[in-house]
Amino acid sequence: MSNFAQHTLESGVVVVRPTGRLNMTAARMLRQELQALVESGEKRVVVDLSGTVYIDSSGLGALISGLKIARQAGGDLRVAAPNRQAVTVLEMTNLSRVLRVHPSPEGAFGDSDGS
């Protein structure tokens, strides 16, 4: 059972959408969710942050953990639609160099999804 809204785009990319605060409690659940997705064979994952109002270091850790797991499986993880606070945190920590940020989940992997 998923703790986060999730759907699959026509291109096969799985989109996970945390909402509210991505803090220590939610980050642990997100990390587990991302790991389960990759272990089930999903290699391209987008974390849609459009519903996330705040992200702290625990949330960043969950994203980096998901990225590492996906890449070890031959895939990738991208971030879409972060708010200004999330962008600032990613830039201040230089994680924007590692976590690819995109305006929308549909374009995160450069696939055409009809959107």
N, CA, C and O atoms as a GROMACS GRO file, in nm:
protein
  460
    1MET      N    1   0.084  -0.119   0.000
    1MET     CA    2   0.000   0.000   0.000
    1MET      C    3   0.088   0.125   0.000
    1MET      O    4   0.182   0.135   0.079
    2SER      N    5   0.058   0.218  -0.087
    2SER     CA    6   0.137   0.338  -0.103
    2SER      C    7   0.096   0.445  -0.002
    2SER      O    8  -0.022   0.463   0.028
    3ASN      N    9   0.196   0.516   0.050
    3ASN     CA   10   0.171   0.628   0.140
    3ASN      C   11   0.156   0.758   0.061
    3ASN      O   12   0.120   0.862   0.118
    4PHE      N   13   0.185   0.753  -0.068
    4PHE     CA   14   0.185   0.872  -0.151
    4PHE      C   15   0.104   0.846  -0.277
    4PHE      O   16   0.099   0.734  -0.328
    5ALA      N   17   0.041   0.953  -0.328
    5ALA     CA   18  -0.028   0.941  -0.455
    5ALA      C   19   0.075   0.903  -0.560
    5ALA      O   20   0.188   0.951  -0.559
    6GLN      N   21   0.034   0.816  -0.649
    6GLN     CA   22   0.129   0.769  -0.749
    6GLN      C   23   0.053   0.730  -0.875
    6GLN      O   24  -0.059   0.678  -0.868
    7HIS      N   25   0.114   0.755  -0.989
    7HIS     CA   26   0.057   0.712  -1.116
    7HIS      C   27   0.169   0.688  -1.216
    7HIS      O   28   0.282   0.733  -1.196
    8THR      N   29   0.136   0.618  -1.323
    8THR     CA   30   0.234   0.588  -1.426
    8THR      C   31   0.196   0.662  -1.553
    8THR      O   32   0.081   0.655  -1.598
    9LEU      N   33   0.292   0.733  -1.609
    9LEU     CA   34   0.269   0.804  -1.734
    9LEU      C   35   0.269   0.705  -1.850
    9LEU      O   36   0.316   0.592  -1.836
   10GLU      N   37   0.216   0.746  -1.964
   10GLU     CA   38   0.214   0.659  -2.082
   10GLU      C   39   0.353   0.611  -2.120
   10GLU      O   40   0.369   0.502  -2.175
   11SER      N   41   0.454   0.692  -2.090
   11SER     CA   42   0.593   0.658  -2.122
   11SER      C   43   0.650   0.552  -2.028
   11SER      O   44   0.762   0.505  -2.049
   12GLY      N   45   0.574   0.515  -1.925
   12GLY     CA   46   0.622   0.415  -1.829
   12GLY      C   47   0.689   0.473  -1.707
   12GLY      O   48   0.727   0.399  -1.616
   13VAL      N   49   0.704   0.604  -1.702
   13VAL     CA   50   0.765   0.670  -1.587
   13VAL      C   51   0.665   0.671  -1.472
   13VAL      O   52   0.548   0.705  -1.490
   14VAL      N   53   0.712   0.633  -1.354
   14VAL     CA   54   0.626   0.634  -1.236
   14VAL      C   55   0.643   0.768  -1.164
   14VAL      O   56   0.754   0.813  -1.139
   15VAL      N   57   0.531   0.831  -1.132
   15VAL     CA   58   0.531   0.959  -1.063
   15VAL      C   59   0.480   0.938  -0.921
   15VAL      O   60   0.372   0.883  -0.900
   16VAL      N   61   0.560   0.981  -0.824
   16VAL     CA   62   0.524   0.974  -0.683
   16VAL      C   63   0.505   1.118  -0.636
   16VAL      O   64   0.590   1.204  -0.662
   17ARG      N   65   0.394   1.145  -0.568
   17ARG     CA   66   0.363   1.283  -0.528
   17ARG      C   67   0.341   1.295  -0.378
   17ARG      O   68   0.230   1.275  -0.328
   18PRO      N   69   0.449   1.329  -0.304
   18PRO     CA   70   0.430   1.358  -0.163
   18PRO      C   71   0.359   1.493  -0.147
   18PRO      O   72   0.374   1.582  -0.230
   19THR      N   73   0.283   1.507  -0.040
   19THR     CA   74   0.215   1.635  -0.013
   19THR      C   75   0.246   1.680   0.128
   19THR      O   76   0.281   1.601   0.215
   20GLY      N   77   0.232   1.811   0.148
   20GLY     CA   78   0.256   1.868   0.281
   20GLY      C   79   0.405   1.886   0.307
   20GLY      O   80   0.479   1.936   0.222
   21ARG      N   81   0.446   1.846   0.425
   21ARG     CA   82   0.585   1.865   0.468
   21ARG      C   83   0.664   1.737   0.446
   21ARG      O   84   0.625   1.629   0.490
   22LEU      N   85   0.776   1.751   0.377
   22LEU     CA   86   0.866   1.638   0.356
   22LEU      C   87   0.976   1.649   0.461
   22LEU      O   88   1.088   1.693   0.434
   23ASN      N   89   0.939   1.606   0.583
   23ASN     CA   90   1.028   1.613   0.698
   23ASN      C   91   1.069   1.472   0.741
   23ASN      O   92   1.052   1.377   0.664
   24MET      N   93   1.122   1.459   0.860
   24MET     CA   94   1.177   1.331   0.906
   24MET      C   95   1.076   1.216   0.894
   24MET      O   96   1.112   1.108   0.847
   25THR      N   97   0.954   1.237   0.935
   25THR     CA   98   0.854   1.130   0.931
   25THR      C   99   0.818   1.092   0.788
   25THR      O  100   0.821   0.975   0.752
   26ALA      N  101   0.785   1.191   0.707
   26ALA     CA  102   0.746   1.165   0.569
   26ALA      C  103   0.864   1.116   0.486
   26ALA      O  104   0.846   1.035   0.395
   27ALA      N  105   0.984   1.163   0.517
   27ALA     CA  106   1.103   1.124   0.442
   27ALA      C  107   1.130   0.975   0.456
   27ALA      O  108   1.168   0.909   0.359
   28ARG      N  109   1.112   0.922   0.573
   28ARG     CA  110   1.133   0.779   0.596
   28ARG      C  111   1.038   0.698   0.508
   28ARG      O  112   1.077   0.599   0.447
   29MET      N  113   0.912   0.741   0.504
   29MET     CA  114   0.813   0.671   0.423
   29MET      C  115   0.844   0.685   0.274
   29MET      O  116   0.827   0.589   0.198
   30LEU      N  117   0.889   0.804   0.231
   30LEU     CA  118   0.923   0.825   0.091
   30LEU      C  119   1.041   0.737   0.051
   30LEU      O  120   1.040   0.677  -0.056
   31ARG      N  121   1.141   0.729   0.136
   31ARG     CA  122   1.257   0.644   0.109
   31ARG      C  123   1.213   0.499   0.088
   31ARG      O  124   1.256   0.433  -0.007
   32GLN      N  125   1.126   0.450   0.176
   32GLN     CA  126   1.076   0.312   0.165
   32GLN      C  127   0.996   0.294   0.037
   32GLN      O  128   1.007   0.191  -0.030
   33GLU      N  129   0.915   0.393   0.003
   33GLU     CA  130   0.831   0.388  -0.117
   33GLU      C  131   0.919   0.381  -0.242
   33GLU      O  132   0.894   0.299  -0.331
   34LEU      N  133   1.020   0.466  -0.250
   34LEU     CA  134   1.108   0.468  -0.366
   34LEU      C  135   1.185   0.336  -0.379
   34LEU      O  136   1.201   0.284  -0.489
   35GLN      N  137   1.231   0.285  -0.267
   35GLN     CA  138   1.302   0.158  -0.270
   35GLN      C  139   1.211   0.045  -0.319
   35GLN      O  140   1.252  -0.037  -0.401
   36ALA      N  141   1.088   0.041  -0.270
   36ALA     CA  142   0.993  -0.062  -0.312
   36ALA      C  143   0.963  -0.052  -0.461
   36ALA      O  144   0.952  -0.155  -0.529
   37LEU      N  145   0.949   0.069  -0.512
   37LEU     CA  146   0.923   0.087  -0.655
   37LEU      C  147   1.036   0.030  -0.740
   37LEU      O  148   1.013  -0.044  -0.836
   38VAL      N  149   1.159   0.066  -0.703
   38VAL     CA  150   1.275   0.020  -0.780
   38VAL      C  151   1.289  -0.132  -0.768
   38VAL      O  152   1.318  -0.200  -0.866
   39GLU      N  153   1.268  -0.184  -0.648
   39GLU     CA  154   1.277  -0.328  -0.629
   39GLU      C  155   1.171  -0.404  -0.708
   39GLU      O  156   1.190  -0.520  -0.743
   40SER      N  157   1.058  -0.338  -0.736
   40SER     CA  158   0.952  -0.402  -0.815
   40SER      C  159   0.976  -0.389  -0.965
   40SER      O  160   0.896  -0.436  -1.046
   41GLY      N  161   1.088  -0.324  -1.002
   41GLY     CA  162   1.123  -0.316  -1.143
   41GLY      C  163   1.106  -0.180  -1.208
   41GLY      O  164   1.139  -0.164  -1.326
   42GLU      N  165   1.056  -0.083  -1.136
   42GLU     CA  166   1.041   0.052  -1.191
   42GLU      C  167   1.178   0.120  -1.188
   42GLU      O  168   1.238   0.134  -1.082
   43LYS      N  169   1.226   0.163  -1.304
   43LYS     CA  170   1.360   0.221  -1.310
   43LYS      C  171   1.361   0.372  -1.333
   43LYS      O  172   1.460   0.439  -1.305
   44ARG      N  173   1.250   0.424  -1.383
   44ARG     CA  174   1.242   0.569  -1.406
   44ARG      C  175   1.133   0.624  -1.318
   44ARG      O  176   1.015   0.593  -1.334
   45VAL      N  177   1.175   0.708  -1.223
   45VAL     CA  178   1.083   0.760  -1.122
   45VAL      C  179   1.096   0.912  -1.116
   45VAL      O  180   1.206   0.967  -1.121
   46VAL      N  181   0.982   0.978  -1.107
   46VAL     CA  182   0.978   1.123  -1.086
   46VAL      C  183   0.910   1.149  -0.953
   46VAL      O  184   0.803   1.096  -0.926
   47VAL      N  185   0.972   1.230  -0.870
   47VAL     CA  186   0.909   1.275  -0.746
   47VAL      C  187   0.852   1.414  -0.777
   47VAL      O  188   0.926   1.510  -0.797
   48ASP      N  189   0.719   1.421  -0.780
   48ASP     CA  190   0.646   1.544  -0.810
   48ASP      C  191   0.628   1.621  -0.679
   48ASP      O  192   0.550   1.581  -0.593
   49LEU      N  193   0.701   1.731  -0.666
   49LEU     CA  194   0.698   1.809  -0.543
   49LEU      C  195   0.595   1.923  -0.547
   49LEU      O  196   0.599   2.012  -0.462
   50SER      N  197   0.505   1.921  -0.644
   50SER     CA  198   0.408   2.031  -0.656
   50SER      C  199   0.317   2.043  -0.534
   50SER      O  200   0.264   2.151  -0.508
   51GLY      N  201   0.297   1.935  -0.460
   51GLY     CA  202   0.212   1.939  -0.341
   51GLY      C  203   0.291   1.946  -0.212
   51GLY      O  204   0.233   1.939  -0.103
   52THR      N  205   0.420   1.959  -0.223
   52THR     CA  206   0.507   1.965  -0.105
   52THR      C  207   0.531   2.111  -0.068
   52THR      O  208   0.580   2.189  -0.150
   53VAL      N  209   0.497   2.149   0.054
   53VAL     CA  210   0.510   2.288   0.095
   53VAL      C  211   0.643   2.317   0.164
   53VAL      O  212   0.685   2.433   0.174
   54TYR      N  213   0.710   2.212   0.213
   54TYR     CA  214   0.834   2.231   0.288
   54TYR      C  215   0.918   2.104   0.277
   54TYR      O  216   0.865   1.993   0.284
   55ILE      N  217   1.047   2.121   0.259
   55ILE     CA  218   1.138   2.006   0.258
   55ILE      C  219   1.258   2.039   0.346
   55ILE      O  220   1.316   2.147   0.336
   56ASP      N  221   1.295   1.944   0.430
   56ASP     CA  222   1.412   1.964   0.516
   56ASP      C  223   1.523   1.867   0.476
   56ASP      O  224   1.512   1.799   0.374
   57SER      N  225   1.628   1.859   0.556
   57SER     CA  226   1.742   1.774   0.523
   57SER      C  227   1.703   1.626   0.516
   57SER      O  228   1.762   1.551   0.439
   58SER      N  229   1.607   1.585   0.596
   58SER     CA  230   1.560   1.446   0.590
   58SER      C  231   1.493   1.418   0.456
   58SER      O  232   1.512   1.312   0.397
   59GLY      N  233   1.415   1.514   0.408
   59GLY     CA  234   1.351   1.500   0.277
   59GLY      C  235   1.454   1.493   0.166
   59GLY      O  236   1.441   1.413   0.073
   60LEU      N  237   1.557   1.578   0.175
   60LEU     CA  238   1.664   1.572   0.076
   60LEU      C  239   1.734   1.437   0.080
   60LEU      O  240   1.769   1.381  -0.024
   61GLY      N  241   1.755   1.386   0.200
   61GLY     CA  242   1.818   1.255   0.216
   61GLY      C  243   1.737   1.144   0.150
   61GLY      O  244   1.793   1.053   0.090
   62ALA      N  245   1.605   1.152   0.162
   62ALA     CA  246   1.519   1.052   0.098
   62ALA      C  247   1.530   1.060  -0.053
   62ALA      O  248   1.532   0.957  -0.120
   63LEU      N  249   1.536   1.181  -0.108
   63LEU     CA  250   1.549   1.197  -0.252
   63LEU      C  251   1.684   1.142  -0.301
   63LEU      O  252   1.690   1.072  -0.403
   64ILE      N  253   1.791   1.172  -0.229
   64ILE     CA  254   1.924   1.123  -0.267
   64ILE      C  255   1.929   0.971  -0.255
   64ILE      O  256   1.988   0.904  -0.340
   65SER      N  257   1.869   0.917  -0.151
   65SER     CA  258   1.863   0.772  -0.134
   65SER      C  259   1.789   0.707  -0.251
   65SER      O  260   1.834   0.606  -0.305
   66GLY      N  261   1.675   0.766  -0.289
   66GLY     CA  262   1.598   0.714  -0.402
   66GLY      C  263   1.677   0.722  -0.532
   66GLY      O  264   1.670   0.631  -0.615
   67LEU      N  265   1.751   0.832  -0.550
   67LEU     CA  266   1.835   0.848  -0.668
   67LEU      C  267   1.941   0.740  -0.674
   67LEU      O  268   1.963   0.679  -0.779
   68LYS      N  269   2.006   0.716  -0.562
   68LYS     CA  270   2.112   0.615  -0.556
   68LYS      C  271   2.056   0.476  -0.586
   68LYS      O  272   2.116   0.400  -0.664
   69ILE      N  273   1.943   0.442  -0.527
   69ILE     CA  274   1.880   0.312  -0.549
   69ILE      C  275   1.843   0.295  -0.696
   69ILE      O  276   1.867   0.190  -0.756
   70ALA      N  277   1.782   0.399  -0.754
   70ALA     CA  278   1.741   0.392  -0.895
   70ALA      C  279   1.862   0.376  -0.987
   70ALA      O  280   1.860   0.295  -1.079
   71ARG      N  281   1.966   0.453  -0.962
   71ARG     CA  282   2.085   0.445  -1.047
   71ARG      C  283   2.156   0.312  -1.034
   71ARG      O  284   2.209   0.259  -1.132
   72GLN      N  285   2.158   0.256  -0.914
   72GLN     CA  286   2.219   0.125  -0.895
   72GLN      C  287   2.143   0.017  -0.973
   72GLN      O  288   2.201  -0.085  -1.011
   73ALA      N  289   2.015   0.040  -0.996
   73ALA     CA  290   1.932  -0.055  -1.071
   73ALA      C  291   1.932  -0.024  -1.221
   73ALA      O  292   1.860  -0.087  -1.298
   74GLY      N  293   2.014   0.075  -1.262
   74GLY     CA  294   2.020   0.110  -1.403
   74GLY      C  295   1.918   0.212  -1.446
   74GLY      O  296   1.894   0.230  -1.565
   75GLY      N  297   1.856   0.279  -1.350
   75GLY     CA  298   1.754   0.378  -1.381
   75GLY      C  299   1.794   0.516  -1.335
   75GLY      O  300   1.913   0.547  -1.325
   76ASP      N  301   1.695   0.600  -1.308
   76ASP     CA  302   1.721   0.736  -1.262
   76ASP      C  303   1.599   0.789  -1.189
   76ASP      O  304   1.488   0.738  -1.204
   77LEU      N  305   1.621   0.891  -1.109
   77LEU     CA  306   1.515   0.960  -1.037
   77LEU      C  307   1.528   1.108  -1.069
   77LEU      O  308   1.638   1.163  -1.066
   78ARG      N  309   1.418   1.170  -1.099
   78ARG     CA  310   1.415   1.314  -1.128
   78ARG      C  311   1.314   1.380  -1.036
   78ARG      O  312   1.224   1.314  -0.982
   79VAL      N  313   1.329   1.510  -1.018
   79VAL     CA  314   1.239   1.588  -0.933
   79VAL      C  315   1.164   1.686  -1.022
   79VAL      O  316   1.223   1.746  -1.112
   80ALA      N  317   1.034   1.701  -0.998
   80ALA     CA  318   0.953   1.791  -1.079
   80ALA      C  319   0.873   1.887  -0.991
   80ALA      O  320   0.832   1.853  -0.880
   81ALA      N  321   0.854   2.006  -1.044
   81ALA     CA  322   0.764   2.107  -0.988
   81ALA      C  323   0.789   2.144  -0.842
   81ALA      O  324   0.694   2.153  -0.764
   82PRO      N  325   0.916   2.164  -0.804
   82PRO     CA  326   0.940   2.205  -0.665
   82PRO      C  327   0.899   2.351  -0.644
   82PRO      O  328   0.904   2.433  -0.735
   83ASN      N  329   0.858   2.381  -0.520
   83ASN     CA  330   0.827   2.521  -0.489
   83ASN      C  331   0.957   2.598  -0.464
   83ASN      O  332   1.066   2.539  -0.468
   84ARG      N  333   0.947   2.725  -0.439
   84ARG     CA  334   1.065   2.810  -0.424
   84ARG      C  335   1.152   2.764  -0.307
   84ARG      O  336   1.274   2.766  -0.318
   85GLN      N  337   1.091   2.724  -0.196
   85GLN     CA  338   1.167   2.680  -0.079
   85GLN      C  339   1.251   2.556  -0.114
   85GLN      O  340   1.368   2.548  -0.078
   86ALA      N  341   1.191   2.462  -0.185
   86ALA     CA  342   1.262   2.340  -0.223
   86ALA      C  343   1.376   2.372  -0.319
   86ALA      O  344   1.486   2.317  -0.306
   87VAL      N  345   1.352   2.459  -0.415
   87VAL     CA  346   1.457   2.499  -0.509
   87VAL      C  347   1.572   2.565  -0.434
   87VAL      O  348   1.689   2.537  -0.461
   88THR      N  349   1.539   2.652  -0.339
   88THR     CA  350   1.643   2.719  -0.260
   88THR      C  351   1.727   2.618  -0.183
   88THR      O  352   1.850   2.628  -0.182
   89VAL      N  353   1.662   2.523  -0.119
   89VAL     CA  354   1.734   2.420  -0.042
   89VAL      C  355   1.823   2.337  -0.135
   89VAL      O  356   1.938   2.309  -0.102
   90LEU      N  357   1.771   2.298  -0.250
   90LEU     CA  358   1.850   2.221  -0.346
   90LEU      C  359   1.972   2.300  -0.394
   90LEU      O  360   2.081   2.245  -0.408
   91GLU      N  361   1.951   2.428  -0.420
   91GLU     CA  362   2.062   2.513  -0.467
   91GLU      C  363   2.165   2.538  -0.356
   91GLU      O  364   2.285   2.533  -0.381
   92MET      N  365   2.118   2.566  -0.235
   92MET     CA  366   2.210   2.594  -0.124
   92MET      C  367   2.298   2.473  -0.090
   92MET      O  368   2.412   2.489  -0.046
   93THR      N  369   2.245   2.354  -0.109
   93THR     CA  370   2.319   2.232  -0.078
   93THR      C  371   2.393   2.177  -0.200
   93THR      O  372   2.458   2.073  -0.192
   94ASN      N  373   2.382   2.246  -0.313
   94ASN     CA  374   2.439   2.202  -0.440
   94ASN      C  375   2.381   2.070  -0.489
   94ASN      O  376   2.437   2.008  -0.580
   95LEU      N  377   2.271   2.026  -0.432
   95LEU     CA  378   2.208   1.903  -0.477
   95LEU      C  379   2.135   1.922  -0.609
   95LEU      O  380   2.098   1.825  -0.675
   96SER      N  381   2.115   2.047  -0.649
   96SER     CA  382   2.053   2.073  -0.779
   96SER      C  383   2.144   2.025  -0.892
   96SER      O  384   2.097   2.006  -1.004
   97ARG      N  385   2.271   2.004  -0.864
   97ARG     CA  386   2.364   1.950  -0.963
   97ARG      C  387   2.344   1.800  -0.981
   97ARG      O  388   2.372   1.745  -1.088
   98VAL      N  389   2.295   1.733  -0.877
   98VAL     CA  390   2.278   1.588  -0.879
   98VAL      C  391   2.134   1.550  -0.908
   98VAL      O  392   2.109   1.459  -0.988
   99LEU      N  393   2.040   1.618  -0.844
   99LEU     CA  394   1.898   1.591  -0.865
   99LEU      C  395   1.847   1.680  -0.977
   99LEU      O  396   1.838   1.801  -0.962
  100ARG      N  397   1.814   1.619  -1.089
  100ARG     CA  398   1.766   1.694  -1.203
  100ARG      C  399   1.625   1.745  -1.174
  100ARG      O  400   1.534   1.667  -1.147
  101VAL      N  401   1.606   1.877  -1.181
  101VAL     CA  402   1.477   1.939  -1.152
  101VAL      C  403   1.410   1.978  -1.284
  101VAL      O  404   1.474   2.036  -1.372
  102HIS      N  405   1.281   1.946  -1.295
  102HIS     CA  406   1.205   1.974  -1.416
  102HIS      C  407   1.074   2.042  -1.380
  102HIS      O  408   1.023   2.024  -1.269
  103PRO      N  409   1.019   2.122  -1.472
  103PRO     CA  410   0.895   2.194  -1.443
  103PRO      C  411   0.774   2.103  -1.423
  103PRO      O  412   0.683   2.138  -1.347
  104SER      N  413   0.771   1.987  -1.490
  104SER     CA  414   0.656   1.898  -1.476
  104SER      C  415   0.702   1.752  -1.482
  104SER      O  416   0.806   1.723  -1.541
  105PRO      N  417   0.626   1.662  -1.423
  105PRO     CA  418   0.661   1.520  -1.429
  105PRO      C  419   0.664   1.466  -1.572
  105PRO      O  420   0.746   1.381  -1.606
  106GLU      N  421   0.574   1.517  -1.656
  106GLU     CA  422   0.562   1.465  -1.792
  106GLU      C  423   0.688   1.486  -1.875
  106GLU      O  424   0.719   1.405  -1.963
  107GLY      N  425   0.761   1.592  -1.849
  107GLY     CA  426   0.881   1.620  -1.928
  107GLY      C  427   1.011   1.584  -1.859
  107GLY      O  428   1.118   1.613  -1.912
  108ALA      N  429   1.004   1.523  -1.745
  108ALA     CA  430   1.124   1.498  -1.665
  108ALA      C  431   1.226   1.406  -1.734
  108ALA      O  432   1.346   1.420  -1.713
  109PHE      N  433   1.177   1.314  -1.814
  109PHE     CA  434   1.268   1.224  -1.884
  109PHE      C  435   1.275   1.255  -2.034
  109PHE      O  436   1.333   1.179  -2.112
  110GLY      N  437   1.216   1.367  -2.073
  110GLY     CA  438   1.220   1.407  -2.212
  110GLY      C  439   1.129   1.322  -2.301
  110GLY      O  440   1.139   1.328  -2.424
  111ASP      N  441   1.043   1.243  -2.240
  111ASP     CA  442   0.950   1.159  -2.315
  111ASP      C  443   0.829   1.243  -2.355
  111ASP      O  444   0.789   1.334  -2.283
  112SER      N  445   0.775   1.212  -2.465
  112SER     CA  446   0.649   1.276  -2.504
  112SER      C  447   0.537   1.191  -2.447
  112SER      O  448   0.525   1.072  -2.478
  113ASP      N  449   0.455   1.253  -2.366
  113ASP     CA  450   0.345   1.179  -2.300
  113ASP      C  451   0.210   1.234  -2.343
  113ASP      O  452   0.108   1.205  -2.280
  114GLY      N  453   0.209   1.310  -2.448
  114GLY     CA  454   0.083   1.366  -2.493
  114GLY      C  455   0.037   1.482  -2.408
  114GLY      O  456  -0.073   1.534  -2.430
  115SER      N  457   0.120   1.525  -2.310
  115SER     CA  458   0.081   1.635  -2.223
  115SER      C  459   0.146   1.763  -2.265
  115SER      O  460   0.125   1.867  -2.203
   0.00000   0.00000   0.00000
